[in-house]
């Protein structure tokens, strides 16, 4: 089960990769045309306004239809060979489920007249079904159906008189059948699911800033398992009506379009931690390292990456398995700063992650508040993360990068000795995971190589690090993940050539 959830988390990265361009378009658009959001005194005509208006609408085309992106993109990501047929299947499932669970259809199935249906739509159950249209949860569920049906039926062979529908043509048919069955089940189950998600989200939301801190803590704590994606779906997207990310980029503020919370509160706390806290922790790791050259090589680029674009995995996987208690403290710092950010009224949002790029482009949106506070908040985060990491590392002799018992200077030796570092890393990693005979398949996500192996016991973590990897994760006996960083695709391309 865990293996499949991790595969789903990786598949979700494909549609999520389309969101940064929406953020850039809408951010520039709002800067050019603030009148679109009703800013008093803003110019509502002219070339700048027209250009900004078009950019806002272009970005909104993606933000407003994220469920479609999930249904198609994640289905392709779940397909064993990433074939586009799976994307079509995901779309088939999404359209059918969305239509069959439309409140009007549900009302007709239950024999309601117009007056009864109007009254029903004000009940908790009616509200649940009204959230089906464009629901990201339904999009992800559709992707699971589409991807699963593709993997199951892509090689189907039918009798000659049905041969036209063999193979990949069979996928859409089976997807439709399964989607009808799932829709019937959801007719009874969806209100329960919705109530559960609503209870979780509303329970934390009712706690205000403290709840936002709890969410941020759990978000980071679940990174090693990939289950943070499910948590994000409750708070960032409009699954239960919270949709912090959706409302932020739609230009909403508190009290507008159903936003009964301070829009941006579930994203803002990540900015000081990712942009400044991680560089502070990285400095502590370098200063306390026995082998500073190795530590710099591992954490410097990761800190820069976190600051610029909010990609944190290269840093986090560099120490989370070496000293997990420190990682729990690291997650707790996110929670603490999120609470602080909430009460000082700093608000910012992101489409991809909490880096400087998203901060700049989100600063002009209506929900953004006191973005200048990123400077004092950032300085505080840098100092706190630095002091906490330095104290913990020296007090408990934690084996952070550069303090391992093995010679950490060998970590980049393979890559440094080759004209093509990606080929060298690929060769070193392949040998470290047991060679070609032990590898069934290899793929990648944002920062990790994901191996299907015959026996994960043959994976040598130390050898992987010597080949240039940041860290290793062994989810099961038949899978292994090797954290490379943002250049993981280049390494994966070379690995697939070798295999």
C-alpha positions, 0 to 999 in steps of 0.5 A: 500500500505504501509503495502505491501511495508513493507512486501516486505522490510521484504521479501528482508531480506531473500535473503540479508542474503545470502550476508554476506557469499559472502563478507567473502569468497571474502574478505578472497580470495582477501587477499590470492590471490591479483593477481586475481585482477591484483595487481602488483607483487602479486604471481599468483601461489601456495596453497594460490593463489589457495585457494584464487581464489576458495574463490573469485569464490565461493563468486562471485557465489552469488554476480554475481547472486543476481537477482536470490536470490531476485527472489527466496528468496523474493518470499518465504518471501512474501508467507503467509506461506513461502512455497518453492512453492512460490520460484519456482514461483518466479524463473518461473517468473524471467526466463520467463521475462528475456527471453522474454525481452532479446534484441534478442527476443525484436528485433525479435518481432519488425522485426529487422535484424542483422544490425538494431538490432546492431544499436538499442542496442546503443540507450537508449531503446536498452541499457535499454533492455540489462540491463534486464539479471540479473537485481535485479529490475526484480528479485524483480518484479519476486518475487512479481509475484511469491509470489502473485500468490502463495498466490492467487492460492495455494488453487485452486480447479479444476474440476476432469479432471484437478485435478492434477493441483489443489492447489500448482501445479496451482501456476506455471501455473498462474505465467507463464501466468501473467509473459507473460502479465507482459513481454508484458507490460514491452516491452513498460513500461521498457524503461520508468522505466529505464529512470526514475531510470537512471534520479534519479540515474544519477542526484544524481551521477552527484552531486558527493560527495554532491549527495552521501550525499543526498543519505545517508540522504534519506537512513536513513530517509526512514528507518521507512517506509522500502522504503529505500530498493527501494532507495538502489536498484538504487545505490547498485545494477546494476539496472541502471548501478551504482551498487556500491556494485556489482562493489565493490565486483567484484573487479572493480575500477573507469573506469573499467567495466563501473564504471564511479564513485568512486566505494564505494562512496555510501557505505563508509560514513556509516562506521564511522556513524554506527561504531562510531557515534551510540556509541557516540549518545548512550553515550549521551543518557545514560549520559542524562538519568534520569534512566541510568540503563534502558538507558544502557539496551536499547542502549548499546547492540544496539551500540555494534551491530552497531559497529560489524555488522552494524545492526542499527535498535535496536538503531534507533527505540529506539528513532525515534518515541520518538523524530522524529526531533532528528532522522532527525538530525541523518539522516542529520549527515549521509549525512554530514559524507558521503560528508566528507568521499568522499572528504578525499578519504576513500573507503570501502564496505559491503555486509551486512552493514557498521560494523567492520566485513565488513570493515575488509573483504573489506579492501583488495579489489581493490576499498578500499582506505585509510581504516586507515582513519576510526580511525580519521573519527570514532573519529570525528563521535563519538564526533560529534554524542555525542555532537549533541545528548547531546545538543539536548536532554538537550536543548529540553528535548527530551524523549530519552530512560531513560527519558520517563515519565513512569518508564523506570526501568520497561522496563526490569523487566519482562525479568529479573524476568524469567529464560527464558527471551524470554518466558517472553518477548513473554508473555509480548508482547502478552499481550501488543498487546491485547492478542491472540484474537487480533492477527491474525498472527505474523512474524519477520524480522531482528529486528522486530516482525510484527503483523497482528492484529484485532485492532491496537488501542489495542496495548499498547506501554508502556506495550510493552516496559515494556516487553522488546521491544525497540519500537513500530510502528503502520503502519495501523489499522490492523498491528503493529511492535514491535522492539525487536533487533537481538534476535527477532527470539527467541521471535517470536518462543515463541510467535507462541507457545503461539498463 
